[in-house]
Amino acid sequence: MKYYILAGEASGDLHGSNLMKALYKQDPEAEIRFWGGDLMQEVGGTLVTHYKERAFMGFMEVITNLRKISGLIKECKRDIARFEPDALILIDNSGFNLRIAAWAHPLGVTTHYYISPQVWASRSGRVKKIKACVDHMYVILPFVKDFYDTYDYDVNFVGHPLLDAVANREQADAVAFAQEHNLDERPMIALLPGSRTQEINAMLEVMLSVIPNYPDYQFVIAGAPSQEASFYESFLKNHDVQLVMNKTYDILSFANAALITSGTATLEAAIFKVPQVVCYKANAVSYSIAKRIIKTKYISLVNLIMDREVVKELIQGDLNTKNLKHELDKITNDSYREQLFTDYFELEKKLGGAGASDKTAKLIVDITNNENN
């Protein structure tokens, strides 16, 4: 059968690659065409457009790139129409994917949405649109299924794919990793400033500003796969810090603590049991708009899932050197860390266990088979 997959950003590429592996297990003759990234390309299929072409963060950034986004949407529609897929699979990235779903559904293309748009956080009125154009929804957070239930929309809770991604990775050797990346024996503090250019520019400099206060630690930047190593050079000049590209999970597996831009990485750190401070700073106009429409108490997935503050969030003006040092002092304190580890284990139970990719792929293949028979 023929599957067309649309994924954006590094996290979508990761989850898309694992879903593709599961689809090939369920349907060895599968023909897959996709918009994604390097990880998906390694699995197989045909890459149409890399997600780097669509990496826009914030309202103002989207507005200033509307012409390019419009062109990409038109190109995507034409390519789907030519391919004539049995199933269209959309992964997160709601701004782009919901437009495609609204176009494809009236044409008779069966639409599957893996990892729900964050309608539970803002603009819940979009649920009506989703119900109208998404045939099958697969959610990865337990409270999201509860949210959709209130709108009489039956969705599938499949568990969180990060559990599989972390469990299935090959553990790096600590000595070899340290030698390869010029690391010493000091405990490591990981810096995860995000994957998009705008968020790295906004977050990384303040993360680096705390380094002089911690001579007994070594700091390591987790370079994003969406960026070139040369992009980080200007940040490295005046700081005692190492850059390690495309090895986020290895870094987290060895890290003693982490400073992390809000996003999927906050949950990844929690699964690795790494104490963290969550950071977020955006364009002032974008933040002002977001603050008016986002209705959640927290911005990090860890706190949202637990429905209480487990990790500290430093947002906008609160993200400064003084506050960051204060919170980093706390998460490197043993008594604080003991309670945090207990919270992290409780969080993992709430995520629903392993097998999200396999569960989702089986549902998609079974549905597609039934429709074709």
QUIQUINOR-V910210 format. One record per residue. N is the residue number from 0. RES is the residue in one letter. PHI is phi in whole degrees, -180 to 180 (none if undefined). D_CENTER is the distance of its C-alpha to the mean C-alpha in whole Angstrom. Layout:
n: (N | N)
res: (RES | RES)
phi: (PHI | PHI)
d_center: (D_CENTER | D_CENTER)
//
This chain:
n: (0 | 1 | 2 | 3 | 4 | 5 | 6 | 7 | 8 | 9 | 10 | 11 | 12 | 13 | 14 | 15 | 16 | 17 | 18 | 19 | 20 | 21 | 22 | 23 | 24 | 25 | 26 | 27 | 28 | 29 | 30 | 31 | 32 | 33 | 34 | 35 | 36 | 37 | 38 | 39 | 40 | 41 | 42 | 43 | 44 | 45 | 46 | 47 | 48 | 49 | 50 | 51 | 52 | 53 | 54 | 55 | 56 | 57 | 58 | 59 | 60 | 61 | 62 | 63 | 64 | 65 | 66 | 67 | 68 | 69 | 70 | 71 | 72 | 73 | 74 | 75 | 76 | 77 | 78 | 79 | 80 | 81 | 82 | 83 | 84 | 85 | 86 | 87 | 88 | 89 | 90 | 91 | 92 | 93 | 94 | 95 | 96 | 97 | 98 | 99 | 100 | 101 | 102 | 103 | 104 | 105 | 106 | 107 | 108 | 109 | 110 | 111 | 112 | 113 | 114 | 115 | 116 | 117 | 118 | 119 | 120 | 121 | 122 | 123 | 124 | 125 | 126 | 127 | 128 | 129 | 130 | 131 | 132 | 133 | 134 | 135 | 136 | 137 | 138 | 139 | 140 | 141 | 142 | 143 | 144 | 145 | 146 | 147 | 148 | 149 | 150 | 151 | 152 | 153 | 154 | 155 | 156 | 157 | 158 | 159 | 160 | 161 | 162 | 163 | 164 | 165 | 166 | 167 | 168 | 169 | 170 | 171 | 172 | 173 | 174 | 175 | 176 | 177 | 178 | 179 | 180 | 181 | 182 | 183 | 184 | 185 | 186 | 187 | 188 | 189 | 190 | 191 | 192 | 193 | 194 | 195 | 196 | 197 | 198 | 199 | 200 | 201 | 202 | 203 | 204 | 205 | 206 | 207 | 208 | 209 | 210 | 211 | 212 | 213 | 214 | 215 | 216 | 217 | 218 | 219 | 220 | 221 | 222 | 223 | 224 | 225 | 226 | 227 | 228 | 229 | 230 | 231 | 232 | 233 | 234 | 235 | 236 | 237 | 238 | 239 | 240 | 241 | 242 | 243 | 244 | 245 | 246 | 247 | 248 | 249 | 250 | 251 | 252 | 253 | 254 | 255 | 256 | 257 | 258 | 259 | 260 | 261 | 262 | 263 | 264 | 265 | 266 | 267 | 268 | 269 | 270 | 271 | 272 | 273 | 274 | 275 | 276 | 277 | 278 | 279 | 280 | 281 | 282 | 283 | 284 | 285 | 286 | 287 | 288 | 289 | 290 | 291 | 292 | 293 | 294 | 295 | 296 | 297 | 298 | 299 | 300 | 301 | 302 | 303 | 304 | 305 | 306 | 307 | 308 | 309 | 310 | 311 | 312 | 313 | 314 | 315 | 316 | 317 | 318 | 319 | 320 | 321 | 322 | 323 | 324 | 325 | 326 | 327 | 328 | 329 | 330 | 331 | 332 | 333 | 334 | 335 | 336 | 337 | 338 | 339 | 340 | 341 | 342 | 343 | 344 | 345 | 346 | 347 | 348 | 349 | 350 | 351 | 352 | 353 | 354 | 355 | 356 | 357 | 358 | 359 | 360 | 361 | 362 | 363 | 364 | 365 | 366 | 367 | 368 | 369 | 370 | 371 | 372)
res: (M | K | Y | Y | I | L | A | G | E | A | S | G | D | L | H | G | S | N | L | M | K | A | L | Y | K | Q | D | P | E | A | E | I | R | F | W | G | G | D | L | M | Q | E | V | G | G | T | L | V | T | H | Y | K | E | R | A | F | M | G | F | M | E | V | I | T | N | L | R | K | I | S | G | L | I | K | E | C | K | R | D | I | A | R | F | E | P | D | A | L | I | L | I | D | N | S | G | F | N | L | R | I | A | A | W | A | H | P | L | G | V | T | T | H | Y | Y | I | S | P | Q | V | W | A | S | R | S | G | R | V | K | K | I | K | A | C | V | D | H | M | Y | V | I | L | P | F | V | K | D | F | Y | D | T | Y | D | Y | D | V | N | F | V | G | H | P | L | L | D | A | V | A | N | R | E | Q | A | D | A | V | A | F | A | Q | E | H | N | L | D | E | R | P | M | I | A | L | L | P | G | S | R | T | Q | E | I | N | A | M | L | E | V | M | L | S | V | I | P | N | Y | P | D | Y | Q | F | V | I | A | G | A | P | S | Q | E | A | S | F | Y | E | S | F | L | K | N | H | D | V | Q | L | V | M | N | K | T | Y | D | I | L | S | F | A | N | A | A | L | I | T | S | G | T | A | T | L | E | A | A | I | F | K | V | P | Q | V | V | C | Y | K | A | N | A | V | S | Y | S | I | A | K | R | I | I | K | T | K | Y | I | S | L | V | N | L | I | M | D | R | E | V | V | K | E | L | I | Q | G | D | L | N | T | K | N | L | K | H | E | L | D | K | I | T | N | D | S | Y | R | E | Q | L | F | T | D | Y | F | E | L | E | K | K | L | G | G | A | G | A | S | D | K | T | A | K | L | I | V | D | I | T | N | N | E | N | N)
phi: (none | -109 | -124 | -115 | -118 | -118 | -131 | -127 | 71 | -64 | -67 | -64 | -64 | -62 | -68 | -65 | -65 | -69 | -66 | -62 | -58 | -69 | -63 | -65 | -66 | -75 | -138 | -58 | -94 | -59 | -111 | -120 | -122 | -154 | -107 | -168 | -145 | -64 | -65 | -66 | -65 | -66 | -73 | 141 | 72 | -123 | -81 | -93 | -142 | -79 | -64 | -60 | -72 | -126 | -88 | -117 | -117 | 91 | -64 | -66 | -65 | -66 | -60 | -73 | -117 | -60 | -63 | -65 | -63 | -60 | -65 | -66 | -63 | -62 | -62 | -64 | -60 | -62 | -70 | -64 | -61 | -68 | -75 | 54 | -73 | -77 | -145 | -105 | -112 | -108 | -118 | 52 | 48 | -64 | -56 | -87 | -69 | -68 | -65 | -68 | -63 | -65 | -80 | -75 | -59 | -64 | -85 | 92 | -81 | -73 | -107 | -120 | -116 | -104 | 76 | -60 | -56 | -83 | -69 | -71 | -96 | -157 | 50 | -62 | -62 | -68 | -58 | -60 | -66 | -63 | -60 | -77 | -125 | -113 | -74 | -140 | -114 | -123 | -107 | -115 | -124 | -61 | -71 | -72 | -62 | -60 | -61 | -66 | -59 | -69 | -104 | 56 | -118 | -81 | -122 | -102 | -89 | -110 | 88 | -97 | -67 | -65 | -60 | -70 | -60 | -74 | -66 | -90 | -72 | -88 | -69 | -75 | -79 | -62 | -67 | -64 | -63 | -64 | -66 | -64 | -113 | 59 | -100 | -110 | -90 | -67 | -61 | -101 | -112 | -90 | -114 | -119 | -85 | 106 | -115 | -90 | -56 | -63 | -74 | -64 | -60 | -79 | -105 | -67 | -61 | -71 | -61 | -67 | -66 | -87 | -55 | -60 | -82 | -133 | -67 | -87 | -122 | -109 | -107 | -132 | -86 | -86 | -70 | -80 | -65 | -81 | -120 | -90 | -58 | -63 | -61 | -86 | -57 | -66 | -81 | -86 | -56 | -110 | -135 | -86 | -149 | -105 | -109 | -124 | -88 | 58 | -135 | -58 | -67 | -63 | -61 | -64 | -68 | -107 | -75 | -90 | -162 | -151 | -110 | -135 | -69 | -54 | 156 | -57 | -60 | -64 | -74 | -60 | -62 | -64 | -65 | -81 | 64 | -101 | -59 | -147 | -117 | -93 | -119 | -155 | -149 | -129 | -49 | -57 | -68 | -60 | -66 | -62 | -68 | -61 | -62 | -79 | -107 | -86 | -106 | -85 | -76 | -132 | -110 | -89 | -62 | -58 | -70 | -63 | -68 | -80 | 59 | -166 | -79 | -100 | -119 | -76 | -112 | -108 | -116 | 53 | -64 | -74 | -84 | -143 | -60 | -61 | -67 | -65 | -64 | -59 | -74 | -68 | -59 | -68 | -78 | -98 | -92 | -60 | -65 | -67 | -66 | -60 | -68 | -63 | -62 | -62 | -64 | -63 | -66 | -65 | -60 | -62 | -63 | -69 | -77 | 91 | 84 | -79 | 98 | -60 | -64 | -65 | -62 | -66 | -61 | -63 | -62 | -64 | -66 | -62 | -62 | -66 | -61 | -64 | -70 | -87 | -107)
d_center: (28 | 26 | 22 | 20 | 16 | 14 | 11 | 9 | 7 | 7 | 4 | 6 | 9 | 8 | 9 | 11 | 13 | 14 | 15 | 17 | 18 | 19 | 21 | 23 | 24 | 25 | 26 | 28 | 29 | 26 | 26 | 22 | 21 | 18 | 16 | 13 | 13 | 15 | 14 | 15 | 18 | 19 | 19 | 21 | 22 | 22 | 20 | 21 | 19 | 16 | 13 | 14 | 17 | 15 | 13 | 14 | 13 | 15 | 19 | 21 | 19 | 19 | 22 | 23 | 22 | 23 | 25 | 23 | 20 | 24 | 25 | 21 | 22 | 25 | 25 | 22 | 25 | 27 | 26 | 25 | 28 | 30 | 28 | 29 | 26 | 27 | 23 | 20 | 17 | 14 | 11 | 9 | 10 | 13 | 15 | 16 | 15 | 18 | 20 | 20 | 21 | 24 | 25 | 25 | 26 | 29 | 30 | 30 | 27 | 25 | 21 | 19 | 15 | 13 | 10 | 12 | 12 | 12 | 16 | 17 | 16 | 18 | 20 | 21 | 23 | 21 | 21 | 25 | 23 | 21 | 24 | 26 | 24 | 21 | 23 | 21 | 18 | 16 | 14 | 12 | 13 | 17 | 18 | 16 | 19 | 21 | 20 | 21 | 24 | 26 | 26 | 27 | 24 | 24 | 21 | 20 | 18 | 17 | 15 | 11 | 11 | 9 | 13 | 14 | 12 | 13 | 17 | 17 | 17 | 20 | 21 | 22 | 26 | 26 | 29 | 28 | 25 | 27 | 29 | 27 | 25 | 28 | 27 | 30 | 30 | 29 | 26 | 23 | 21 | 17 | 16 | 12 | 13 | 10 | 9 | 12 | 15 | 16 | 14 | 15 | 18 | 18 | 17 | 18 | 22 | 22 | 20 | 23 | 26 | 26 | 26 | 30 | 30 | 29 | 31 | 31 | 27 | 26 | 23 | 20 | 18 | 15 | 15 | 12 | 13 | 13 | 15 | 19 | 20 | 23 | 21 | 21 | 24 | 26 | 24 | 25 | 29 | 30 | 28 | 28 | 25 | 23 | 21 | 19 | 17 | 14 | 15 | 12 | 13 | 17 | 17 | 15 | 18 | 21 | 20 | 22 | 20 | 17 | 16 | 12 | 11 | 10 | 6 | 4 | 7 | 9 | 9 | 9 | 12 | 14 | 14 | 15 | 18 | 17 | 19 | 16 | 17 | 14 | 15 | 15 | 17 | 17 | 20 | 23 | 23 | 20 | 20 | 23 | 22 | 19 | 21 | 23 | 21 | 18 | 20 | 18 | 19 | 16 | 13 | 11 | 10 | 13 | 16 | 15 | 15 | 18 | 19 | 21 | 20 | 19 | 18 | 19 | 17 | 19 | 19 | 20 | 24 | 23 | 21 | 24 | 26 | 28 | 25 | 23 | 26 | 27 | 24 | 23 | 27 | 26 | 23 | 26 | 28 | 29 | 30 | 27 | 25 | 27 | 26 | 22 | 22 | 24 | 21 | 18 | 20 | 21 | 17 | 17 | 20 | 18 | 15 | 18 | 18 | 17 | 18 | 15 | 15 | 19 | 19 | 18 | 19 | 23 | 22 | 22 | 24 | 27 | 27 | 27 | 30 | 32 | 31 | 33 | 36)
//
